Amino acid sequence: MRRFRVAAVAAALCATACGGAGGPDLEFADWLFPVPEGTPVIEYAPVAIADRDPAAIQVVEDLVIGGDPDDEHTMFYNPTGILPLASGEILVSELGNKRVQMFSADGEFVQAIGRTGQGPGEFQAPFGLFEAGDGFGVIDIQNRRISLFSGDGDFLADHAMGFSMFSNYVPSLADGSFVALTREREAQGDQTQAVTRYSPQGERLARLFAMPGPPPPDRATAQEPTAQAQYMIDSSAWPRPDLAATAEIVYASPGNEYQVLAMTPEGEPLWALRVAWPPPPYAAAQKELRIAAMSQRFPGIEVDDFTWPVSEPAITSLRTDGAGRLYVFPNVSAADVEGIQGRPVDVYSPQGELLVAGMITTSWMSSRDDYLYTFRGDPELDQTVVVRYRLRIDER
């Protein structure tokens, strides 16, 4: 029997997106994305921090790569992506050094791939990595192309990239394709935010999930500094899709509410899930951080000069592990986790069953088998290192 309590969990799947099976005491937010008719809907009550099992999810540091000032290959400069290959090697892309580094499964340097430039296999801004058959692909957002390499790091081909990405998290699917968070401009200037599936050559195979982005600023806004800053604040409050994927399932969320849609790689809905999770209020400290970040561009601005969002997004991110489980990280206020180690996370099966409501001490960039891979700042070295964690889940 699990040691956490899940109050008023939906007892069955709904046949459509309307109606709630979660009980009269739960208030579910309206869907922010259209749920296709006939899609099974799963509804859960939120699990409070105090009711979570802090020991159900264990991550143990297994390997650290980087931070040696005497080794140029482990001094990462603005690293962007980590890709563990099936053969065991670990790839790390660096925006600053404009290269991809290959390390062995034990963290030993193997080779540097690519160099600065616009020629075949060269990089200007290597932003994302994905598996492509027995090899891998590198998405270069400045050269606007995808470079394909063999598993040994040999250059194969460059392909033009006809899309704009806004996340360096690029999950790979079983057929060699990958999914990415993209932005597209309509003819009238409106922006669409989408989860899109591409071939290794950059051909769009399917738009899986789409939401409107913030409207473009008008001329008056573009000419007035305070109006520009207000536009930036307003734009950040728009729903911004997030994604995760296993080899066979793609997950997408609007972020602002605790809602997830599970799909096949072709975009066929499998189920939709929502939780009556209250988004945390937009705190005064968050406003001060935003003002500090914008003050260099807009000198003299103050918190009281602007209208602020009522709340922050309900979800911070989605991830999957090597066993195919989905992890949803609900957003909480700082007060909710004061004095508590880790952050809340809900773990679901590929069928949408809640397996664990627990706490975890890290998020991650990529996963394979029982391992999670992420970047971590090392304050003593003032460097970013790559960390591999061993994951253990007790589903109780």
C-alpha positions as CSV (number, residue, x, y, z in Angstrom):
1,M,0.0,0.0,0.0
2,R,1.3,3.4,-0.9
3,R,2.3,5.7,2.0
4,F,0.9,8.9,0.5
5,R,-2.8,9.9,0.5
6,V,-4.5,10.8,-2.8
7,A,-7.9,12.4,-1.9
8,A,-10.9,12.0,-4.2
9,V,-8.9,10.5,-7.1
10,A,-11.1,9.9,-10.1
11,A,-12.3,6.3,-10.0
12,A,-12.7,5.8,-13.7
13,L,-11.9,7.3,-17.1
14,C,-14.4,9.7,-18.6
15,A,-15.5,9.1,-22.2
16,T,-15.3,12.8,-23.1
17,A,-13.7,15.9,-21.8
18,C,-16.8,17.2,-20.2
19,G,-18.0,16.3,-16.8
20,G,-15.7,15.6,-13.8
21,A,-15.3,12.3,-12.0
22,G,-13.2,13.8,-9.3
23,G,-16.0,14.7,-6.8
24,P,-17.8,17.9,-6.0
25,D,-15.1,19.3,-3.7
26,L,-12.5,19.6,-6.6
27,E,-12.3,22.6,-8.8
28,F,-10.7,21.7,-12.1
29,A,-9.5,24.5,-14.4
30,D,-11.1,24.7,-17.9
31,W,-9.1,23.0,-20.6
32,L,-6.5,25.3,-22.2
33,F,-6.2,23.0,-25.2
34,P,-9.0,21.3,-27.2
35,V,-9.5,17.7,-26.0
36,P,-10.7,15.7,-29.1
37,E,-14.0,14.1,-28.7
38,G,-13.8,10.5,-27.3
39,T,-10.5,11.1,-25.6
40,P,-10.4,9.4,-22.2
41,V,-10.0,12.0,-19.4
42,I,-8.4,11.3,-16.1
43,E,-8.8,13.7,-13.2
44,Y,-6.9,13.7,-9.9
45,A,-7.0,15.7,-6.7
46,P,-3.7,17.5,-5.8
47,V,-1.5,15.8,-3.3
48,A,-0.3,18.3,-0.7
49,I,3.4,18.5,0.2
50,A,2.7,17.0,3.7
51,D,1.0,14.0,2.1
52,R,3.8,13.1,-0.2
53,D,6.3,10.2,0.3
54,P,9.7,11.8,0.5
55,A,11.5,8.5,0.2
56,A,9.7,7.0,-2.8
57,I,12.0,8.6,-5.4
58,Q,15.8,8.3,-4.8
59,V,18.5,9.8,-7.0
60,V,22.1,9.0,-6.3
61,E,25.0,10.8,-7.9
62,D,26.8,8.3,-10.1
63,L,29.2,10.4,-12.3
64,V,30.4,13.9,-12.6
65,I,32.1,15.2,-15.8
66,G,33.8,18.6,-15.9
67,G,35.2,21.3,-13.7
68,D,38.9,20.4,-14.1
69,P,40.7,23.7,-14.9
70,D,43.6,21.8,-16.4
71,D,41.5,20.0,-18.9
72,E,40.0,22.2,-21.7
73,H,37.6,19.4,-22.7
74,T,35.9,19.5,-19.3
75,M,35.6,23.3,-19.0
76,F,32.1,23.6,-20.4
77,Y,31.2,27.1,-21.8
78,N,27.4,27.6,-21.9
79,P,26.5,23.9,-22.3
80,T,23.1,23.3,-23.8
81,G,22.4,19.6,-24.3
82,I,23.2,16.2,-23.0
83,L,22.6,13.0,-25.0
84,P,23.5,9.5,-23.7
85,L,23.8,7.2,-26.7
86,A,22.8,3.5,-26.8
87,S,26.4,2.6,-27.2
88,G,27.2,4.2,-23.8
89,E,28.9,7.4,-24.9
90,I,27.7,10.7,-23.5
91,L,27.4,13.8,-25.8
92,V,27.5,17.4,-24.5
93,S,26.8,20.4,-26.8
94,E,28.3,23.8,-25.9
95,L,26.9,27.0,-27.2
96,G,30.0,29.0,-26.1
97,N,32.7,26.7,-27.4
98,K,30.6,25.9,-30.5
99,R,31.3,22.2,-30.3
100,V,30.0,18.8,-29.2
101,Q,32.1,16.7,-26.8
102,M,31.9,13.0,-26.6
103,F,32.8,11.1,-23.4
104,S,32.8,7.5,-22.5
105,A,30.3,5.9,-20.1
106,D,32.9,6.4,-17.4
107,G,33.3,10.1,-18.2
108,E,36.6,9.9,-20.0
109,F,37.1,12.3,-22.9
110,V,36.8,10.6,-26.3
111,Q,36.7,13.4,-28.9
112,A,35.5,16.9,-29.8
113,I,33.1,17.0,-32.7
114,G,32.8,20.0,-35.0
115,R,34.4,23.5,-34.8
116,T,33.4,27.1,-35.2
117,G,32.2,27.9,-38.7
118,Q,29.6,27.6,-41.4
119,G,31.1,24.8,-43.4
120,P,29.9,21.2,-43.4
121,G,29.7,19.9,-39.9
122,E,30.7,23.2,-38.3
123,F,28.7,25.1,-35.7
124,Q,27.7,28.6,-34.7
125,A,25.2,27.8,-32.0
126,P,24.7,24.0,-31.3
127,F,21.5,24.1,-29.3
128,G,20.0,20.7,-29.2
129,L,20.9,17.0,-29.6
130,F,18.8,14.0,-30.7
131,E,19.3,10.4,-31.6
132,A,19.1,9.6,-35.3
133,G,19.2,5.8,-35.9
134,D,22.7,4.6,-35.0
135,G,24.0,8.2,-34.9
136,F,22.9,11.6,-33.7
137,G,21.8,15.0,-34.9
138,V,22.9,18.5,-33.8
139,I,20.5,21.4,-34.1
140,D,22.4,24.7,-34.9
141,I,20.0,27.6,-34.4
142,Q,22.4,30.2,-35.8
143,N,23.4,28.3,-38.9
144,R,19.7,27.3,-39.1
145,R,20.5,23.7,-39.9
146,I,20.7,20.1,-38.6
147,S,24.0,18.3,-38.8
148,L,23.9,14.5,-38.8
149,F,26.8,12.4,-37.5
150,S,27.5,8.7,-37.2
151,G,27.7,7.1,-33.8
152,D,31.5,7.4,-34.1
153,G,31.2,11.1,-34.6
154,D,31.8,11.2,-38.3
155,F,30.0,13.9,-40.2
156,L,27.3,12.7,-42.6
157,A,25.2,15.6,-43.9
158,D,23.8,19.0,-43.2
159,H,20.1,19.8,-43.7
160,A,18.4,23.2,-43.7
161,M,16.2,23.9,-40.6
162,G,12.9,25.5,-41.4
163,F,11.7,26.1,-37.9
164,S,12.5,28.2,-34.8
165,M,13.0,26.5,-31.4
166,F,12.5,27.9,-27.9
167,S,13.8,24.9,-25.9
168,N,16.9,22.8,-26.1
169,Y,15.1,19.8,-24.8
170,V,14.7,17.6,-27.9
171,P,13.3,14.1,-27.2
172,S,13.9,11.3,-29.8
173,L,11.3,8.8,-30.9
174,A,11.6,5.2,-31.8
175,D,11.5,5.8,-35.6
176,G,14.5,8.2,-35.5
177,S,12.3,11.4,-35.6
178,F,12.4,14.0,-32.8
179,V,9.9,16.4,-31.3
180,A,10.6,20.1,-30.5
181,L,9.0,23.2,-29.1
182,T,8.7,25.6,-32.0
183,R,7.4,29.0,-32.9
184,E,5.7,29.9,-36.1
185,R,4.6,33.3,-37.4
186,E,1.3,33.6,-39.2
187,A,0.9,35.9,-42.2
188,Q,-0.8,38.6,-40.0
189,G,2.0,38.5,-37.5
190,D,0.3,36.3,-34.9
191,Q,2.5,33.7,-33.2
192,T,1.7,30.0,-32.8
193,Q,3.5,27.9,-30.2
194,A,3.7,24.2,-31.1
195,V,5.0,20.8,-30.3
196,T,6.1,19.5,-33.7
197,R,7.6,16.2,-34.9
198,Y,10.4,16.3,-37.4
199,S,12.5,13.8,-39.4
200,P,16.3,13.8,-38.8
201,Q,16.6,15.8,-42.0
202,G,14.4,18.6,-40.5
203,E,11.2,17.8,-42.5
204,R,8.0,18.5,-40.6
205,L,6.1,15.3,-40.1
206,A,3.3,16.4,-37.8
207,R,2.2,19.3,-35.7
208,L,1.1,17.5,-32.5
209,F,0.0,20.2,-30.2
210,A,-0.5,23.9,-30.8
211,M,-1.5,27.0,-28.9
212,P,-1.7,30.7,-29.8
213,G,1.2,32.9,-28.7
214,P,1.0,36.5,-27.5
215,P,-0.1,38.9,-30.2
216,P,2.6,41.1,-31.7
217,P,3.1,44.6,-30.1
218,D,1.5,47.5,-31.8
219,R,3.5,50.5,-33.0
220,A,2.8,52.6,-30.0
221,T,4.0,49.9,-27.7
222,A,7.2,49.4,-29.6
223,Q,8.0,53.1,-29.2
224,E,7.4,53.6,-25.5
225,P,9.8,51.9,-23.0
226,T,7.3,51.3,-20.2
227,A,4.8,49.9,-22.7
228,Q,7.5,47.5,-24.0
229,A,8.2,46.3,-20.5
230,Q,4.5,45.7,-19.8
231,Y,4.2,43.8,-23.1
232,M,7.1,41.5,-22.0
233,I,5.4,40.9,-18.6
234,D,2.1,40.2,-20.3
235,S,3.7,37.9,-22.9
236,S,5.3,35.8,-20.1
237,A,1.9,35.1,-18.6
238,W,0.5,33.5,-21.8
239,P,0.2,29.7,-21.8
240,R,3.5,28.2,-23.0
241,P,3.5,24.6,-24.0
242,D,5.9,22.1,-22.6
243,L,6.7,18.6,-23.8
244,A,8.2,15.3,-22.9
245,A,8.4,12.0,-24.8
246,T,9.3,8.4,-24.6
247,A,10.1,6.3,-27.7
248,E,6.4,5.7,-28.3
249,I,4.4,8.5,-26.5
250,V,4.5,12.3,-26.7
251,Y,3.2,14.4,-23.8
252,A,2.3,18.1,-24.0
253,S,1.0,20.6,-21.5
254,P,0.0,24.2,-21.7
255,G,1.9,24.9,-18.5
256,N,-0.4,27.5,-17.0
257,E,-2.7,24.8,-15.7
258,Y,-2.0,21.2,-14.5
259,Q,-3.1,19.6,-17.7
260,V,-1.4,17.0,-19.9
261,L,-2.3,15.4,-23.3
262,A,-0.7,12.0,-24.2
263,M,-0.4,11.3,-27.9
264,T,1.0,8.8,-30.4
265,P,3.9,10.1,-32.6
266,E,1.3,10.6,-35.3
267,G,-0.7,12.9,-33.0
268,E,-3.6,10.6,-32.1
269,P,-4.7,11.3,-28.6
270,L,-4.4,8.5,-26.0
271,W,-5.7,10.3,-22.9
272,A,-5.9,13.7,-21.3
273,L,-5.1,14.3,-17.6
274,R,-5.8,17.2,-15.3
275,V,-5.3,17.9,-11.6
276,A,-7.0,20.5,-9.4
277,W,-3.7,22.1,-8.6
278,P,-3.9,25.8,-7.7
279,P,-1.1,27.8,-9.4
280,P,1.0,29.7,-6.8
281,P,0.5,33.4,-6.6
282,Y,2.9,35.7,-8.4
283,A,4.9,36.7,-5.4
284,A,6.5,40.1,-4.7
285,A,10.0,38.5,-4.8
286,Q,9.2,37.3,-8.4
287,K,8.2,40.8,-9.4
288,E,11.5,42.2,-8.0
289,L,13.4,39.6,-10.0
290,R,11.7,40.5,-13.2
291,I,12.3,44.2,-12.6
292,A,16.0,43.6,-12.0
293,A,16.3,41.5,-15.2
294,M,14.6,44.3,-17.3
295,S,16.2,47.3,-15.6
296,Q,19.3,47.4,-17.8
297,R,17.1,47.6,-20.9
298,F,14.5,49.9,-19.2
299,P,16.4,52.1,-16.6
300,G,14.3,53.6,-13.8
301,I,11.4,51.2,-13.9
302,E,9.7,50.2,-10.7
303,V,7.4,47.3,-9.6
304,D,4.4,49.6,-9.2
305,D,4.7,50.8,-12.8
306,F,3.2,47.6,-14.1
307,T,0.2,45.3,-14.0
308,W,1.3,41.9,-12.9
309,P,0.0,38.3,-13.5
310,V,-2.2,37.0,-10.7
311,S,-0.4,33.6,-10.6
312,E,2.6,31.7,-11.9
313,P,2.2,28.6,-14.1
314,A,0.8,25.5,-12.4
315,I,3.5,23.3,-14.0
316,T,7.3,24.0,-14.3
317,S,8.2,21.1,-16.6
318,L,7.5,17.6,-17.9
319,R,10.1,14.8,-18.2
320,T,10.3,11.0,-18.8
321,D,12.7,8.4,-17.6
322,G,14.2,5.3,-19.2
323,A,11.4,3.1,-18.0
324,G,8.8,5.2,-19.9
325,R,7.3,6.9,-16.8
326,L,6.0,10.5,-17.0
327,Y,7.1,13.1,-14.4
328,V,5.1,16.2,-13.9
329,F,6.6,19.0,-11.8
330,P,3.9,21.1,-10.2
331,N,4.8,24.6,-9.3
332,V,4.7,25.7,-5.7
333,S,5.5,28.8,-3.8
334,A,8.7,29.2,-1.8
335,A,6.7,29.1,1.4
336,D,5.2,25.7,0.6
337,V,8.6,24.0,0.5
338,E,10.5,26.1,3.1
339,G,12.7,23.8,5.1
340,I,12.0,20.8,2.8
341,Q,14.6,19.1,0.7
342,G,13.6,18.7,-3.0
343,R,10.6,19.7,-5.1
344,P,7.3,18.0,-5.6
345,V,6.8,15.7,-8.6
346,D,4.0,13.4,-9.7
347,V,5.0,10.2,-11.5
348,Y,2.5,8.6,-14.0
349,S,2.4,5.3,-16.0
350,P,2.1,5.5,-19.8
351,Q,-1.6,4.9,-19.2
352,G,-2.0,7.9,-16.9
353,E,-2.1,6.1,-13.6
354,L,-0.6,8.0,-10.7
355,L,2.3,5.8,-9.4
356,V,4.0,8.1,-7.0
357,A,3.4,11.6,-5.5
358,G,6.8,12.3,-4.1
359,M,9.7,14.7,-3.8
360,I,12.9,14.8,-5.9
361,T,16.1,16.7,-5.5
362,T,16.9,17.3,-9.2
363,S,15.4,17.7,-12.7
364,W,17.2,16.5,-15.8
365,M,18.0,17.1,-19.4
366,S,17.9,13.5,-20.6
367,S,17.6,9.9,-19.4
368,R,18.4,6.4,-20.4
369,D,17.8,3.1,-18.6
370,D,18.0,3.9,-14.9
371,Y,20.0,7.1,-15.3
372,L,19.2,10.8,-15.4
373,Y,21.6,13.4,-16.9
374,T,21.7,17.1,-16.0
375,F,23.8,20.2,-15.7
376,R,24.8,21.5,-12.3
377,G,26.6,24.6,-11.3
378,D,29.6,24.0,-9.1
379,P,30.0,27.1,-6.8
380,E,33.5,26.2,-5.7
381,L,34.8,25.8,-9.2
382,D,32.5,28.5,-10.7
383,Q,31.9,26.0,-13.5
384,T,29.0,24.0,-14.9
385,V,29.4,20.2,-14.7
386,V,27.5,17.3,-16.2
387,V,26.1,15.0,-13.6
388,R,24.6,11.5,-14.0
389,Y,22.3,10.2,-11.3
390,R,21.1,6.6,-10.7
391,L,17.3,6.7,-10.3
392,R,15.3,4.4,-8.1
393,I,11.5,4.5,-7.8
394,D,9.5,2.8,-5.1
395,E,5.9,2.8,-6.4
396,R,4.5,1.4,-3.1
